[in-house]
Amino acid sequence: MATVATQGGNNTAVVILTILIVAILAIGAVYLMQDHRTGSERVGDAVAALPHGVGKAADKLGDQAPAQNVKRNLNDATH
């Protein structure tokens, strides 16, 4: 009977570990994705950032990882 309880505990640990690995890989994939914004979207982001300074507006013209875009969209939604 002790082996059945041990196997159940091991299975739970394997499932949790698998879920953690998949989550880490998914987060890593988002951070490594390329920026697919069009030129007009980049200019729009730069114009929207002008009130915060020319430097921030210039940063919006360059490549941004999608994770940065998610963060930016969350900031826009809360303001």
N, CA, C and O atoms as CSV, one atom per row, in Angstrom:
chain,resi,resn,atom,element,x,y,z
A,1,MET,N,N,0.805,-1.200,0.000
A,1,MET,CA,C,0.000,0.000,0.000
A,1,MET,C,C,0.846,1.261,0.000
A,1,MET,O,O,0.427,2.283,-0.544
A,2,ALA,N,N,2.012,1.210,0.592
A,2,ALA,CA,C,2.855,2.399,0.649
A,2,ALA,C,C,3.332,2.811,-0.744
A,2,ALA,O,O,3.529,3.998,-1.006
A,3,THR,N,N,3.516,1.840,-1.632
A,3,THR,CA,C,3.988,2.186,-2.971
A,3,THR,C,C,2.932,2.933,-3.769
A,3,THR,O,O,3.279,3.767,-4.607
A,4,VAL,N,N,1.663,2.663,-3.537
A,4,VAL,CA,C,0.601,3.362,-4.255
A,4,VAL,C,C,0.587,4.831,-3.859
A,4,VAL,O,O,0.436,5.697,-4.721
A,5,ALA,N,N,0.740,5.125,-2.584
A,5,ALA,CA,C,0.756,6.515,-2.119
A,5,ALA,C,C,1.986,7.240,-2.642
A,5,ALA,O,O,1.903,8.413,-3.007
A,6,THR,N,N,3.115,6.564,-2.684
A,6,THR,CA,C,4.342,7.180,-3.178
A,6,THR,C,C,4.227,7.481,-4.669
A,6,THR,O,O,4.664,8.539,-5.120
A,7,GLN,N,N,3.648,6.570,-5.431
A,7,GLN,CA,C,3.487,6.799,-6.860
A,7,GLN,C,C,2.542,7.960,-7.122
A,7,GLN,O,O,2.770,8.742,-8.045
A,8,GLY,N,N,1.494,8.086,-6.333
A,8,GLY,CA,C,0.574,9.210,-6.486
A,8,GLY,C,C,1.265,10.527,-6.219
A,8,GLY,O,O,1.025,11.506,-6.926
A,9,GLY,N,N,2.119,10.570,-5.212
A,9,GLY,CA,C,2.885,11.775,-4.906
A,9,GLY,C,C,3.873,12.102,-6.009
A,9,GLY,O,O,4.067,13.268,-6.353
A,10,ASN,N,N,4.500,11.071,-6.565
A,10,ASN,CA,C,5.449,11.278,-7.662
A,10,ASN,C,C,4.738,11.781,-8.904
A,10,ASN,O,O,5.251,12.654,-9.604
A,11,ASN,N,N,3.559,11.237,-9.182
A,11,ASN,CA,C,2.804,11.679,-10.356
A,11,ASN,C,C,2.412,13.149,-10.222
A,11,ASN,O,O,2.484,13.904,-11.191
A,12,THR,N,N,2.004,13.547,-9.035
A,12,THR,CA,C,1.641,14.938,-8.794
A,12,THR,C,C,2.844,15.849,-9.004
A,12,THR,O,O,2.725,16.915,-9.607
A,13,ALA,N,N,3.990,15.432,-8.510
A,13,ALA,CA,C,5.206,16.228,-8.669
A,13,ALA,C,C,5.585,16.341,-10.141
A,13,ALA,O,O,6.002,17.409,-10.589
A,14,VAL,N,N,5.446,15.269,-10.892
A,14,VAL,CA,C,5.780,15.285,-12.318
A,14,VAL,C,C,4.821,16.210,-13.069
A,14,VAL,O,O,5.250,16.962,-13.943
A,15,VAL,N,N,3.538,16.162,-12.740
A,15,VAL,CA,C,2.554,17.017,-13.397
A,15,VAL,C,C,2.844,18.482,-13.092
A,15,VAL,O,O,2.813,19.316,-13.997
A,16,ILE,N,N,3.122,18.805,-11.842
A,16,ILE,CA,C,3.427,20.187,-11.459
A,16,ILE,C,C,4.697,20.657,-12.144
A,16,ILE,O,O,4.747,21.783,-12.639
A,17,LEU,N,N,5.714,19.826,-12.182
A,17,LEU,CA,C,6.970,20.176,-12.845
A,17,LEU,C,C,6.755,20.397,-14.338
A,17,LEU,O,O,7.320,21.328,-14.912
A,18,THR,N,N,5.954,19.563,-14.964
A,18,THR,CA,C,5.657,19.717,-16.391
A,18,THR,C,C,4.929,21.028,-16.659
A,18,THR,O,O,5.242,21.728,-17.622
A,19,ILE,N,N,3.961,21.362,-15.812
A,19,ILE,CA,C,3.228,22.613,-15.973
A,19,ILE,C,C,4.160,23.806,-15.807
A,19,ILE,O,O,4.057,24.774,-16.561
A,20,LEU,N,N,5.058,23.757,-14.846
A,20,LEU,CA,C,6.016,24.843,-14.643
A,20,LEU,C,C,6.939,25.007,-15.846
A,20,LEU,O,O,7.220,26.129,-16.267
A,21,ILE,N,N,7.404,23.907,-16.393
A,21,ILE,CA,C,8.306,23.978,-17.553
A,21,ILE,C,C,7.579,24.565,-18.756
A,21,ILE,O,O,8.138,25.396,-19.472
A,22,VAL,N,N,6.341,24.143,-18.984
A,22,VAL,CA,C,5.566,24.680,-20.110
A,22,VAL,C,C,5.318,26.174,-19.917
A,22,VAL,O,O,5.413,26.944,-20.873
A,23,ALA,N,N,5.003,26.591,-18.688
A,23,ALA,CA,C,4.764,28.010,-18.417
A,23,ALA,C,C,6.030,28.830,-18.654
A,23,ALA,O,O,5.965,29.913,-19.235
A,24,ILE,N,N,7.161,28.329,-18.215
A,24,ILE,CA,C,8.427,29.047,-18.407
A,24,ILE,C,C,8.751,29.151,-19.895
A,24,ILE,O,O,9.196,30.202,-20.356
A,25,LEU,N,N,8.536,28.086,-20.643
A,25,LEU,CA,C,8.787,28.123,-22.082
A,25,LEU,C,C,7.849,29.097,-22.787
A,25,LEU,O,O,8.263,29.793,-23.714
A,26,ALA,N,N,6.596,29.154,-22.359
A,26,ALA,CA,C,5.644,30.079,-22.974
A,26,ALA,C,C,6.034,31.529,-22.700
A,26,ALA,O,O,5.972,32.370,-23.598
A,27,ILE,N,N,6.430,31.818,-21.484
A,27,ILE,CA,C,6.859,33.177,-21.135
A,27,ILE,C,C,8.116,33.536,-21.916
A,27,ILE,O,O,8.229,34.649,-22.430
A,28,GLY,N,N,9.051,32.614,-22.007
A,28,GLY,CA,C,10.273,32.841,-22.779
A,28,GLY,C,C,9.977,33.091,-24.240
A,28,GLY,O,O,10.617,33.934,-24.868
A,29,ALA,N,N,9.008,32.364,-24.796
A,29,ALA,CA,C,8.646,32.548,-26.207
A,29,ALA,C,C,8.089,33.945,-26.448
A,29,ALA,O,O,8.376,34.557,-27.477
A,30,VAL,N,N,7.300,34.452,-25.517
A,30,VAL,CA,C,6.744,35.802,-25.662
A,30,VAL,C,C,7.862,36.835,-25.647
A,30,VAL,O,O,7.842,37.782,-26.432
A,31,TYR,N,N,8.836,36.659,-24.759
A,31,TYR,CA,C,9.933,37.623,-24.674
A,31,TYR,C,C,10.859,37.565,-25.883
A,31,TYR,O,O,11.511,38.559,-26.204
A,32,LEU,N,N,10.928,36.424,-26.557
A,32,LEU,CA,C,11.833,36.276,-27.692
A,32,LEU,C,C,11.171,36.545,-29.040
A,32,LEU,O,O,11.846,36.542,-30.069
A,33,MET,N,N,9.862,36.778,-29.047
A,33,MET,CA,C,9.167,37.041,-30.301
A,33,MET,C,C,9.641,38.361,-30.903
A,33,MET,O,O,10.070,39.269,-30.191
A,34,GLN,N,N,9.555,38.447,-32.224
A,34,GLN,CA,C,9.969,39.665,-32.912
A,34,GLN,C,C,8.833,40.674,-32.929
A,34,GLN,O,O,7.663,40.330,-32.763
A,35,ASP,N,N,9.206,41.907,-33.130
A,35,ASP,CA,C,8.253,43.000,-33.226
A,35,ASP,C,C,7.712,43.057,-34.648
A,35,ASP,O,O,8.476,43.245,-35.594
A,36,HIS,N,N,6.408,42.896,-34.806
A,36,HIS,CA,C,5.802,42.894,-36.135
A,36,HIS,C,C,4.926,44.123,-36.368
A,36,HIS,O,O,3.978,44.070,-37.150
A,37,ARG,N,N,5.238,45.224,-35.696
A,37,ARG,CA,C,4.464,46.445,-35.904
A,37,ARG,C,C,4.820,47.053,-37.252
A,37,ARG,O,O,5.959,46.965,-37.712
A,38,THR,N,N,3.832,47.665,-37.869
A,38,THR,CA,C,4.083,48.353,-39.133
A,38,THR,C,C,4.720,49.710,-38.839
A,38,THR,O,O,4.770,50.153,-37.692
A,39,GLY,N,N,5.198,50.351,-39.883
A,39,GLY,CA,C,5.804,51.676,-39.718
A,39,GLY,C,C,4.830,52.682,-39.144
A,39,GLY,O,O,5.193,53.500,-38.299
A,40,SER,N,N,3.585,52.618,-39.606
A,40,SER,CA,C,2.598,53.573,-39.088
A,40,SER,C,C,2.279,53.312,-37.617
A,40,SER,O,O,2.018,54.253,-36.867
A,41,GLU,N,N,2.297,52.053,-37.199
A,41,GLU,CA,C,2.076,51.747,-35.782
A,41,GLU,C,C,3.229,52.273,-34.936
A,41,GLU,O,O,3.012,52.779,-33.834
A,42,ARG,N,N,4.442,52.158,-35.442
A,42,ARG,CA,C,5.608,52.680,-34.717
A,42,ARG,C,C,5.527,54.198,-34.579
A,42,ARG,O,O,5.803,54.748,-33.513
A,43,VAL,N,N,5.146,54.868,-35.669
A,43,VAL,CA,C,5.021,56.326,-35.628
A,43,VAL,C,C,3.898,56.717,-34.664
A,43,VAL,O,O,4.041,57.675,-33.904
A,44,GLY,N,N,2.796,55.990,-34.690
A,44,GLY,CA,C,1.693,56.269,-33.773
A,44,GLY,C,C,2.107,56.126,-32.326
A,44,GLY,O,O,1.732,56.941,-31.483
A,45,ASP,N,N,2.889,55.080,-32.032
A,45,ASP,CA,C,3.399,54.897,-30.667
A,45,ASP,C,C,4.321,56.047,-30.279
A,45,ASP,O,O,4.287,56.522,-29.143
A,46,ALA,N,N,5.150,56.494,-31.232
A,46,ALA,CA,C,6.081,57.593,-30.956
A,46,ALA,C,C,5.320,58.887,-30.695
A,46,ALA,O,O,5.660,59.636,-29.780
A,47,VAL,N,N,4.301,59.149,-31.489
A,47,VAL,CA,C,3.502,60.368,-31.297
A,47,VAL,C,C,2.790,60.322,-29.950
A,47,VAL,O,O,2.711,61.334,-29.253
A,48,ALA,N,N,2.276,59.159,-29.585
A,48,ALA,CA,C,1.593,59.019,-28.296
A,48,ALA,C,C,2.555,59.215,-27.125
A,48,ALA,O,O,2.143,59.645,-26.048
A,49,ALA,N,N,3.838,58.900,-27.333
A,49,ALA,CA,C,4.821,59.024,-26.261
A,49,ALA,C,C,5.450,60.409,-26.183
A,49,ALA,O,O,6.185,60.686,-25.236
A,50,LEU,N,N,5.188,61.286,-27.143
A,50,LEU,CA,C,5.791,62.624,-27.147
A,50,LEU,C,C,5.536,63.424,-25.868
A,50,LEU,O,O,6.451,64.108,-25.410
A,51,PRO,N,N,4.350,63.377,-25.270
A,51,PRO,CA,C,4.159,64.130,-24.027
A,51,PRO,C,C,5.084,63.686,-22.893
A,51,PRO,O,O,5.303,64.433,-21.939
A,52,HIS,N,N,5.622,62.482,-22.996
A,52,HIS,CA,C,6.514,61.959,-21.959
A,52,HIS,C,C,7.981,62.232,-22.261
A,52,HIS,O,O,8.857,61.842,-21.488
A,53,GLY,N,N,8.252,62.891,-23.365
A,53,GLY,CA,C,9.624,63.244,-23.708
A,53,GLY,C,C,10.017,62.710,-25.073
A,53,GLY,O,O,9.503,61.695,-25.543
A,54,VAL,N,N,10.941,63.423,-25.691
A,54,VAL,CA,C,11.395,63.043,-27.023
A,54,VAL,C,C,12.155,61.721,-26.976
A,54,VAL,O,O,12.063,60.921,-27.907
A,55,GLY,N,N,12.896,61.486,-25.911
A,55,GLY,CA,C,13.660,60.240,-25.779
A,55,GLY,C,C,12.751,59.024,-25.746
A,55,GLY,O,O,13.038,58.013,-26.388
A,56,LYS,N,N,11.658,59.116,-25.003
A,56,LYS,CA,C,10.717,57.995,-24.943
A,56,LYS,C,C,10.036,57.793,-26.287
A,56,LYS,O,O,9.765,56.663,-26.692
A,57,ALA,N,N,9.760,58.896,-26.977
A,57,ALA,CA,C,9.142,58.791,-28.299
A,57,ALA,C,C,10.098,58.111,-29.277
A,57,ALA,O,O,9.677,57.280,-30.082
A,58,ALA,N,N,11.363,58.457,-29.210
A,58,ALA,CA,C,12.356,57.837,-30.092
A,58,ALA,C,C,12.490,56.344,-29.801
A,58,ALA,O,O,12.693,55.551,-30.721
A,59,ASP,N,N,12.378,55.956,-28.536
A,59,ASP,CA,C,12.453,54.541,-28.179
A,59,ASP,C,C,11.313,53.746,-28.810
A,59,ASP,O,O,11.483,52.568,-29.126
A,60,LYS,N,N,10.175,54.367,-28.994
A,60,LYS,CA,C,9.016,53.679,-29.567
A,60,LYS,C,C,9.198,53.379,-31.044
A,60,LYS,O,O,8.492,52.531,-31.590
A,61,LEU,N,N,10.136,54.062,-31.708
A,61,LEU,CA,C,10.363,53.826,-33.128
A,61,LEU,C,C,11.170,52.559,-33.382
A,61,LEU,O,O,11.099,51.988,-34.470
A,62,GLY,N,N,11.933,52.116,-32.391
A,62,GLY,CA,C,12.754,50.928,-32.555
A,62,GLY,C,C,11.970,49.653,-32.326
A,62,GLY,O,O,10.780,49.685,-32.013
A,63,ASP,N,N,12.658,48.523,-32.487
A,63,ASP,CA,C,12.033,47.226,-32.248
A,63,ASP,C,C,11.687,47.074,-30.776
A,63,ASP,O,O,12.458,47.465,-29.899
A,64,GLN,N,N,10.534,46.510,-30.521
A,64,GLN,CA,C,10.100,46.219,-29.169
A,64,GLN,C,C,9.607,44.782,-29.123
A,64,GLN,O,O,8.909,44.328,-30.029
A,65,ALA,N,N,9.966,44.085,-28.087
A,65,ALA,CA,C,9.462,42.727,-27.912
A,65,ALA,C,C,7.972,42.788,-27.595
A,65,ALA,O,O,7.516,43.753,-26.982
A,66,PRO,N,N,7.207,41.781,-28.000
A,66,PRO,CA,C,5.779,41.777,-27.696
A,66,PRO,C,C,5.485,41.900,-26.208
A,66,PRO,O,O,4.440,42.427,-25.827
A,67,ALA,N,N,6.383,41.424,-25.369
A,67,ALA,CA,C,6.167,41.564,-23.926
A,67,ALA,C,C,6.138,43.041,-23.537
A,67,ALA,O,O,5.373,43.435,-22.657
A,68,GLN,N,N,6.963,43.855,-24.184
A,68,GLN,CA,C,6.933,45.292,-23.917
A,68,GLN,C,C,5.630,45.898,-24.408
A,68,GLN,O,O,5.092,46.811,-23.781
A,69,ASN,N,N,5.119,45.396,-25.524
A,69,ASN,CA,C,3.857,45.891,-26.035
A,69,ASN,C,C,2.711,45.541,-25.096
A,69,ASN,O,O,1.798,46.345,-24.912
A,70,VAL,N,N,2.744,44.366,-24.507
A,70,VAL,CA,C,1.716,43.976,-23.541
A,70,VAL,C,C,1.775,44.908,-22.340
A,70,VAL,O,O,0.745,45.377,-21.857
A,71,LYS,N,N,2.982,45.172,-21.863
A,71,LYS,CA,C,3.155,46.075,-20.716
A,71,LYS,C,C,2.644,47.471,-21.069
A,71,LYS,O,O,1.978,48.115,-20.258
A,72,ARG,N,N,2.956,47.937,-22.277
A,72,ARG,CA,C,2.511,49.262,-22.708
A,72,ARG,C,C,0.996,49.312,-22.794
A,72,ARG,O,O,0.379,50.284,-22.358
A,73,ASN,N,N,0.397,48.276,-23.352
A,73,ASN,CA,C,-1.059,48.248,-23.476
A,73,ASN,C,C,-1.733,48.208,-22.110
A,73,ASN,O,O,-2.784,48.820,-21.920
A,74,LEU,N,N,-1.145,47.502,-21.169
A,74,LEU,CA,C,-1.699,47.481,-19.809
A,74,LEU,C,C,-1.610,48.861,-19.171
A,74,LEU,O,O,-2.539,49.296,-18.490
A,75,ASN,N,N,-0.485,49.553,-19.393
A,75,ASN,CA,C,-0.344,50.916,-18.871
A,75,ASN,C,C,-1.367,51.853,-19.513
A,75,ASN,O,O,-1.958,52.696,-18.838
A,76,ASP,N,N,-1.571,51.698,-20.822
A,76,ASP,CA,C,-2.547,52.549,-21.501
A,76,ASP,C,C,-3.968,52.291,-20.978
A,76,ASP,O,O,-4.773,53.215,-20.866
A,77,ALA,N,N,-4.260,51.037,-20.663
A,77,ALA,CA,C,-5.597,50.703,-20.190
A,77,ALA,C,C,-5.868,51.234,-18.789
A,77,ALA,O,O,-7.012,51.526,-18.441
A,78,THR,N,N,-4.812,51.358,-17.985
A,78,THR,CA,C,-5.003,51.818,-16.607
A,78,THR,C,C,-4.976,53.320,-16.491
A,78,THR,O,O,-5.364,53.858,-15.454
A,79,HIS,N,N,-4.528,54.026,-17.528
A,79,HIS,CA,C,-4.445,55.497,-17.447
A,79,HIS,C,C,-5.568,56.133,-18.186
A,79,HIS,O,O,-5.663,57.359,-18.229
